[in-house]
């Protein structure tokens, strides 16, 4: 069984390589999904994977991010159990 959820990161997360580091961390953990910048200045994304790896990534998004970022808060939404992964990898999607 896998878990899937959406996330949105608030703070200084654009122009600081946040998406690049998020992809690297997701790849390291074997997670799948995507992330992108929004017009509101946040980073929005979706991730899928095993519960333990998802929890590591959720903690990373809340506390680490990219070296120059300043994370104010992270919202996690639409958390659900899924029987199979629907993405082939973790990618950086086109903005907006």
ZAGU-428171 format. One record per residue: residue in three letters; z, x negated, y negated of N, C-alpha, C in turn; residue number from 1. Coordinates in pm, whole numbers, plus 50000, padded with zeros to 5 digits. Atoms other than C-alpha are relative to their C-alpha. Example, Ala and Ser with C-alpha at 12.3 -4.5 7.8 and 13.67 -1.06 7.14 Angstrom:
    aa     n_Z     n_X     n_Y    ca_Z    ca_X    ca_Y     c_Z     c_X     c_Y     i
   ALA   50000   49911   50119   50780   48770   50450   50000   49910   49880     1
   SER   49994   50082   50119   50714   48633   50106   50073   50077   49891     2
***
This chain:
    aa     n_Z     n_X     n_Y    ca_Z    ca_X    ca_Y     c_Z     c_X     c_Y     i
   UNK   50000   49915   50119   50000   50000   50000   50000   49911   49875     1
   UNK   50011   50075   50124   49913   49876   49653   50052   50086   49885     2
   UNK   49960   49929   50120   50026   49968   49305   49892   49976   49893     3
   UNK   50094   50011   50112   49804   50034   49002   50070   50053   49875     4
   UNK   49943   49950   50125   49903   50074   48638   49922   49947   49880     5
   UNK   50059   50041   50127   49782   50050   48280   50107   49933   49916     6
   UNK   49903   50064   50090   49944   49827   48020   49939   49985   49862     7
   UNK   50042   50027   50138   49930   49782   47643   50105   49909   49938     8
   UNK   49911   50101   50056   50076   49478   47471   49989   50004   49848     9
   UNK   49993   49991   50147   50188   49502   47107   50058   49871   49945    10
   UNK   49950   50122   50064   50254   49214   46866   49883   49917   49952    11
   UNK   50110   50091   50037   50049   48909   46771   49933   49957   50129    12
   UNK   50062   50023   49871   49821   48924   47074   49848   49990   49992    13
   UNK   50144   50022   50015   49471   48894   46928   49979   49871   49922    14
   UNK   50029   50127   50066   49316   48564   46822   50092   49888   50047    15
   UNK   49907   50102   49948   49573   48373   47031   49975   49975   50150    16
   UNK   50042   50021   49860   49384   48358   47367   50083   50081   50099    17
   UNK   49916   49919   49912   49606   48633   47509   49924   50049   50123    18
   UNK   50078   49948   49886   49329   48782   47725   49967   49889   50099    19
   UNK   50032   50114   49911   49230   48439   47862   50120   49965   50088    20
   UNK   49880   50033   49923   49588   48362   47968   50038   50113   50095    21
   UNK   49971   49886   49914   49632   48714   48106   49911   49995   50124    22
   UNK   50092   50012   49886   49323   48668   48325   50042   49886   50092    23
   UNK   49958   50114   49918   49443   48325   48442   50122   50035   50083    24
   UNK   49878   49962   49929   49784   48466   48535   49968   50103   50109    25
   UNK   50039   49899   49901   49630   48768   48712   49926   49935   50117    26
   UNK   50074   50069   49894   49392   48540   48905   50096   49921   50089    27
   UNK   49901   50078   49926   49685   48317   49006   50078   50089   50098    28
   UNK   49922   49906   49918   49870   48623   49140   49913   50082   50095    29
   UNK   50090   49923   49914   49562   48769   49308   49989   50146   49960    30
   UNK   50010   49862   50048   49568   49083   49093   49857   50031   49958    31
   UNK   50132   49956   50043   49262   49286   49003   50014   50098   49886    32
   UNK   49998   49907   50113   49171   49492   48697   49925   49942   49882    33
   UNK   50068   50045   50121   49079   49415   48337   50096   50002   49881    34
   UNK   49928   49991   50127   49207   49360   47983   49900   49987   49886    35
   UNK   50088   50007   50116   49054   49395   47637   50080   50017   49872    36
   UNK   49941   49976   50131   49137   49390   47266   49969   50143   49957    37
   UNK   50026   49867   50055   49170   49726   47089   49985   49990   49849    38
   UNK   50015   49995   50145   49086   49825   46733   50136   50004   49930    39
   UNK   49865   49991   50057   49461   49878   46679   50075   49866   50003    40
   UNK   49936   50131   49998   49534   49508   46734   50086   49974   50123    41
   UNK   49925   50021   49876   49680   49545   47083   49906   49948   50109    42
   UNK   50080   50032   49881   49564   49425   47423   50031   50107   50103    43
   UNK   49990   49891   49905   49500   49706   47668   49946   49951   50134    44
   UNK   50052   50043   49871   49452   49661   48041   50042   50088   50115    45
   UNK   49970   49930   49875   49472   49784   48397   50016   49893   50107    46
   UNK   49984   50096   49891   49604   49597   48699   50032   50071   50129    47
   UNK   49978   49950   49866   49614   49654   49071   50040   49883   50089    48
   UNK   49961   50104   49906   49783   49461   49348   50124   50040   50076    49
   UNK   49878   49972   49925   50088   49433   49570   50117   50013   49902    50
   UNK   49887   49971   50089   50419   49551   49424   50066   49872   49949    51
   UNK   49932   50121   50045   50576   49204   49415   49920   49925   49895    52
   UNK   50085   50071   50098   50280   49049   49230   49990   50079   49869    53
   UNK   50004   49914   50120   50261   49347   48989   50128   49978   49918    54
   UNK   49874   50020   50072   50630   49299   48904   50005   49865   49931    55
   UNK   50007   50132   50063   50575   48928   48835   49913   50007   49874    56
   UNK   50092   49988   50113   50282   49015   48606   50061   50083   49887    57
   UNK   49936   49917   50103   50479   49288   48424   50101   49915   49922    58
   UNK   49903   50088   50065   50755   49034   48353   49929   49898   49911    59
   UNK   50077   50099   50075   50497   48775   48239   49946   50062   49870    60
   UNK   50053   49933   50119   50337   49027   47999   50108   50026   49897    61
   UNK   49890   49970   50092   50676   49113   47848   50061   49874   49938    62
   UNK   49923   50116   50043   50812   48760   47814   49920   49875   49968    63
   UNK   50071   50127   50010   50539   48495   47823   49872   50010   49917    64
   UNK   50128   49989   50071   50180   48579   47725   49937   49864   49976    65
   UNK   50061   50129   50032   49977   48303   47564   50096   49921   49910    66
   UNK   49905   50084   50076   50151   48007   47393   50018   50041   49854    67
   UNK   49989   49966   50143   50074   48131   47037   50029   50147   49975    68
   UNK   49979   49856   50021   50135   48500   47097   50145   50030   49965    69
   UNK   49865   49949   50024   50435   48698   46977   50000   50144   50049    70
   UNK   50000   49869   49936   50499   48995   47204   50115   50083   49944    71
   UNK   49897   49910   50050   50683   49282   47035   50047   50096   50109    72
   UNK   49965   49912   49889   50669   49525   47325   49878   50020   50089    73
   UNK   50106   49967   49906   50468   49625   47629   50028   50139   50054    74
   UNK   49986   49867   49941   50407   49980   47747   49922   50001   50131    75
   UNK   50064   49985   49870   50329   50048   48112   49983   50149   50026    76
   UNK   50032   49858   49984   50160   50380   48192   49923   50023   50130    77
   UNK   50081   49956   49885   50003   50573   48480   50026   49917   50126    78
   UNK   49965   50078   49882   50191   50384   48750   49981   50086   50124    79
   UNK   50019   49922   49878   50077   50497   49093   49975   49909   50120    80
   UNK   50030   50070   49876   50052   50391   49454   49854   50028   50036    81
   UNK   50139   49982   49956   49697   50334   49580   49985   49937   50138    82
   UNK   50016   50052   49864   49575   50272   49933   49903   49883   50006    83
   UNK   50091   50115   50003   49297   50031   49837   49969   49961   49856    84
   UNK   50034   50052   50133   49198   49813   49542   49860   50045   49963    85
   UNK   50131   49951   50042   48909   49948   49339   49924   49902   49909    86
   UNK   50068   50105   50077   48826   49631   49141   49984   49877   50089    87
   UNK   50026   50120   49920   48677   49311   49284   50076   49878   49948    88
   UNK   49934   50115   50062   48856   49077   49042   50073   50047   49874    89
   UNK   49940   49966   50129   49038   49062   48708   49907   49946   49893    90
   UNK   50100   50041   50099   48804   49051   48410   50045   50031   49857    91
   UNK   49979   49971   50142   48805   49045   48033   49888   50093   49958    92
   UNK   50099   49898   50036   48629   49362   47919   49957   49983   49855    93
   UNK   50048   50004   50140   48427   49403   47600   50099   50073   49910    94
   UNK   49904   49941   50096   48640   49485   47294   49959   50141   49961    95
   UNK   50012   49863   50054   48688   49840   47170   49906   50084   50085    96
***
